[in-house]
Amino acid sequence: SHYFCLKAVKEKREIYFGFLSGLFFTLMFFFKFQMGPIGVSLLGYFLLKRKWKALGGWGLAASMLITGHGILDYAVYGKFLVSILKYGHLMLFTNHASSGGWGAQHPLSYVAFLAKIFSLLFPFIILGFLYGLKRLDIISLSAIIYFVVHSFVPHKEIRYAAPLVPLLMIAGCQGIRLFWKESLLKDEKFIVKPKEINMIG
């Protein structure tokens, strides 16, 4: 979805690539409703770049699939889009949404978890994010929106942080490249080059 989003922004066939971005996002959303904030970031990116045709293609794909999902819900459960609405109600208006509810954790609990698993790479991830946000990079934008939304939902599970991992790896590689470029490590005596560092990432 991110790949086709970038293609829509950079190439001529805006509607086509926007449609593919919306198609892949919506399919991903059906498998994991928690991915909803990613859709917000993709739409926001098209708006920031003023790619109206891409935005229309994205919306068309998402609308078609969500309508189909709603019809399927109606056929099985007797209500249109009941599965999505029920999930939203569960996470926002029930015991899951309470600070004292089941699975409730501190808003910064995901930060502690991600810092632990990435350890030494974490500072480079922060550097990569700062650079990405300055350039309105879609990867950084998606990760930040996803992270902020899920941090403020009281109910937390480690698996909800899993979609952040590939985005953080990309940001980490960007951070390493920036560090390499601005530090003495770019000395010609060093054997390892930025491309190899990206591969390690």
FENUR-V426869 format. One record per pair of residues at least 4 apart in sequence whose ideal C-beta (glycine too) atoms are under 7 Angstrom apart, sorted by sequence separation. I is the first residue (numbers start at 0). J is the second residue. If there is no record, write none. Layout:
i->{I,I}
j->{J,J}
This chain:
i->{0,1,2,3,4,5,6,12,13,14,15,16,17,18,19,20,21,22,23,24,25,26,27,28,36,37,38,39,40,41,42,43,44,50,51,52,53,54,55,56,57,58,59,60,61,62,63,64,65,66,67,68,69,70,71,72,73,80,81,82,83,84,85,86,87,88,89,92,96,99,104,107,108,109,110,111,112,113,117,120,121,122,123,124,125,126,127,128,129,130,136,137,138,139,140,141,142,143,144,145,146,147,148,155,163,164,165,166,167,168,169,170,171,172,173,174,175,176,177,178,191,193,194,195,196,45,73,76,88,90,91,95,98,131,135,179,180,184,191,7,10,28,72,73,89,90,94,95,97,179,27,28,72,94,95,114,117,131,132,45,46,72,131,7,45,72,6,7,28,69,72,149,69,128,132,42,45,68,3,7,24,24,179,42,3,4,41,3,24,145,146,176,179,145,0,3,20,142,175,0,0,142,141,142,172,175,0,138,142,172,171,138,139,138,168,17,21,25,17,21,25,4,13,16,17,20,21,24,109,14,17,18,21,22,26,13,14,17,18,21,25,29,131,4,8,13,17,21,25,109,0,14,15,18,109,8,14,18,128,131,7,13,124,127,130,106,127,8,106,112,7,109,124,127,108,113,124,127,130,112,123,126,103,113,117,124,32,103,104,109,120,123,126,102,123,126,100,101,102,32,100,102,113,98,123,97,96,95,95,90,90,47,44,44,43,40,40,37,40,39,36,37,36,36,33,34,5,4,1,1,1}
j->{4,5,6,7,8,9,10,16,17,18,19,20,21,22,23,24,25,26,27,28,29,30,31,32,40,41,42,43,44,45,46,47,48,54,55,56,57,58,59,60,61,62,63,64,65,66,67,68,69,70,71,72,73,74,75,76,77,84,85,86,87,88,89,90,91,92,93,96,100,103,108,111,112,113,114,115,116,117,121,124,125,126,127,128,129,130,131,132,133,134,140,141,142,143,144,145,146,147,148,149,150,151,152,159,167,168,169,170,171,172,173,174,175,176,177,178,179,180,181,182,195,197,198,199,200,50,78,81,93,95,96,100,103,136,140,184,185,189,196,13,16,34,78,79,95,96,100,101,103,185,34,35,79,101,102,121,124,138,139,53,54,80,139,16,54,81,16,17,38,79,82,159,80,139,143,54,57,80,16,20,37,38,193,57,19,20,57,20,41,162,163,193,196,163,20,23,41,163,196,23,24,166,166,167,197,200,27,166,170,200,200,169,170,170,200,52,56,60,53,57,61,41,50,53,54,57,58,61,146,52,55,56,59,60,64,52,53,56,57,60,64,68,170,44,48,53,57,61,65,149,41,55,56,59,150,50,56,60,170,173,50,56,167,170,173,150,171,53,151,157,53,155,170,173,155,160,171,174,177,160,171,174,153,163,167,174,83,154,155,160,171,174,177,154,175,178,153,154,155,86,154,156,167,153,178,153,153,153,154,152,154,135,137,140,140,140,141,141,144,144,144,145,145,148,159,162,137,137,137,138,141}
